């Protein structure tokens, strides 16, 4: 039997869970005329599509803000000068450049203890996105892949899609754990336990499927 294993690395972490779509409960005697029996949960394809995979939940309460970002190359003196002109106090070195972000306090205060050192849950990643580290790890069979998908209908933030092979997941099974690509869109209060994204696991052979389009032949 294929098994997906979630590793809870910290007490505050909330490992993903299966979603359960509510079906129809008969309301025949509840109201004289008005009932609600035609619901999405009664649709088998919808229910199966929603319940497949796992839902990723927020492990913390956090008020998020859309950010402004600037990327520059230069010396520390250049960073100071650009920061002064643009009113940006937070800078992070990434590869061979610097990311400047404002506002920054809302994510800077979110820190957790790892091996006796405080580390930020949010790592600025470019294009106004962050790697939001969840505090849990994951193991999947070697011949499977992991796919992260955004939630439908969410307007306050975006969790960007991402596909990872099994062998690349080991690096997330330590420290602050697995990270999602998170982009705030509006000022919004996310509460602990709110859904953030969907996590799917499937056989990597699905990546090799080809398509064929057959044109309809007009009858004469």
C-alpha positions in Angstrom: 0.0 0.0 0.0 1.3 3.4 -1.0 1.7 5.7 2.0 2.1 9.5 2.5 3.7 10.3 5.8 3.5 13.8 7.5 6.1 14.6 10.0 5.1 17.1 12.7 8.4 18.9 13.4 7.1 21.4 15.9 4.3 21.5 18.5 2.6 24.5 16.7 2.5 22.8 13.3 -0.8 21.6 11.8 -0.2 18.7 9.3 -2.5 18.6 6.3 -5.8 16.8 6.6 -8.3 15.2 4.2 -11.3 17.5 3.4 -14.7 16.1 4.0 -17.5 17.5 1.9 -21.0 17.6 3.5 -23.7 15.7 1.6 -27.4 16.1 1.7 -29.3 15.8 5.0 -33.0 15.5 4.4 -35.1 18.5 5.4 -38.4 17.1 4.3 -40.1 18.0 7.6 -38.0 21.0 8.5 -39.8 23.6 6.3 -43.1 23.8 4.5 -41.7 24.6 1.1 -38.1 25.7 1.3 -35.5 23.0 1.4 -31.9 22.8 0.3 -31.3 19.3 -1.1 -29.6 20.3 -4.4 -26.2 21.0 -3.0 -22.7 20.6 -4.5 -21.9 17.9 -1.9 -24.5 15.6 -3.5 -22.5 15.7 -6.8 -20.2 12.7 -6.8 -17.5 14.2 -9.2 -17.5 17.4 -7.2 -17.2 15.6 -3.9 -14.4 13.3 -5.1 -12.6 16.2 -6.6 -12.7 18.1 -3.3 -11.8 15.2 -1.1 -8.9 13.9 -3.1 -5.5 14.9 -1.6 -5.1 17.0 1.5 -5.8 20.5 2.6 -3.0 22.7 4.0 -4.0 24.8 7.0 -2.5 27.9 8.6 -0.6 27.0 11.8 -0.9 30.5 13.2 -3.0 33.6 13.5 -1.6 36.3 11.3 -2.7 39.5 9.7 -1.2 39.7 6.2 -0.5 42.7 4.0 0.2 43.1 0.3 3.8 44.2 -0.1 5.9 46.5 -2.3 9.2 45.0 -3.4 12.4 46.2 -5.1 15.3 44.1 -6.3 18.8 45.6 -6.6 22.4 44.7 -7.2 25.1 46.6 -5.5 27.0 47.1 -2.2 25.6 47.5 1.3 26.1 51.3 0.8 23.8 51.1 -2.3 21.2 49.2 -0.4 21.2 51.9 2.3 20.9 54.7 -0.2 18.1 53.0 -2.2 16.3 52.2 1.1 16.5 55.8 2.2 15.0 57.0 -1.1 12.2 54.5 -1.2 11.5 54.3 2.5 12.4 50.6 2.8 14.0 49.4 6.0 13.9 45.6 5.4 16.5 44.0 3.1 17.5 40.4 2.5 20.3 39.1 0.5 19.2 36.4 -2.0 21.8 34.9 -4.3 23.7 37.8 -5.8 21.2 40.6 -5.2 19.1 42.2 -2.5 15.3 42.1 -1.9 13.7 45.2 -0.3 10.2 44.8 1.1 7.6 47.1 2.8 5.7 46.7 5.0 7.7 44.1 6.7 6.8 44.0 10.4 3.8 41.7 9.9 6.0 38.8 8.7 9.2 39.6 10.6 7.5 39.0 14.0 6.5 35.4 13.0 9.5 33.4 14.3 9.9 30.0 15.7 12.7 28.3 17.7 14.9 25.8 15.8 17.8 24.2 17.5 18.1 27.1 20.0 17.9 29.8 17.3 14.9 32.0 16.3 14.1 31.7 12.6 11.4 33.4 10.5 8.4 31.5 9.2 8.3 33.7 6.1 11.3 33.9 3.7 11.0 36.6 1.0 11.3 34.9 -2.4 10.8 37.6 -5.0 7.9 39.0 -7.0 6.1 39.8 -3.7 6.0 36.2 -2.7 7.2 34.4 0.5 8.2 30.9 1.3 5.8 30.3 4.3 7.3 27.4 6.2 4.6 25.2 7.8 6.5 23.3 10.6 5.9 19.8 9.2 7.7 17.6 6.7 6.4 15.0 4.3 7.5 11.6 2.8 6.0 10.1 -0.3 6.9 6.9 -2.3 9.9 7.3 -4.6 7.8 6.9 -7.8 5.3 9.6 -6.8 5.2 13.4 -7.1 3.7 16.1 -4.9 1.6 19.0 -6.4 0.5 22.1 -4.5 -2.6 23.9 -5.9 -4.3 27.1 -4.9 -7.7 27.2 -3.3 -10.7 28.1 -5.5 -12.3 31.4 -4.9 -9.7 32.8 -2.5 -9.2 36.6 -3.1 -7.0 37.6 -0.1 -3.9 35.6 -1.0 -2.5 33.2 -3.6 -0.6 30.0 -2.9 1.2 29.5 -6.2 1.3 26.0 -7.8 4.4 23.8 -7.3 5.4 20.3 -8.3 8.1 18.4 -6.4 9.6 14.9 -6.8 9.9 12.6 -3.9 13.7 12.8 -3.7 13.6 16.6 -3.3 11.4 16.5 -0.2 14.0 15.3 2.3 15.3 18.9 2.8 11.9 19.9 4.2 12.0 17.2 6.9 14.1 19.4 9.2 14.2 23.0 10.5 10.9 24.8 9.9 9.7 22.2 7.4 7.8 22.3 4.2 7.2 25.7 2.5 4.5 27.0 0.3 4.8 29.9 -2.2 2.6 32.5 -0.6 1.6 35.9 -2.0 -0.7 38.3 0.0 -3.2 40.2 -2.1 -5.2 42.1 0.5 -4.9 43.1 4.1 -6.6 40.1 5.8 -6.6 38.2 9.1 -5.8 34.5 8.7 -6.7 32.5 11.7 -5.1 29.3 12.9 -6.8 26.4 11.1 -7.9 28.4 8.0 -7.3 26.5 4.7 -4.4 27.8 2.6 -3.9 25.3 -0.3 -4.4 21.8 -1.6 -1.8 19.1 -1.7 -2.0 16.2 -4.2 0.2 13.2 -4.5 0.1 11.0 -7.7 2.3 8.6 -9.7 5.0 10.3 -11.7 3.9 8.4 -14.8 1.0 10.9 -15.1 3.6 13.5 -16.2 4.3 11.4 -19.3 0.8 11.3 -20.6 0.4 12.7 -24.1 -2.6 14.2 -25.8 -4.2 13.6 -29.2 -6.8 15.8 -30.8 -9.1 14.1 -33.3 -11.0 16.5 -35.5 -14.7 15.8 -36.0 -15.4 14.5 -39.5 -18.2 16.3 -41.2 -20.8 14.0 -42.6 -21.8 14.4 -46.3 
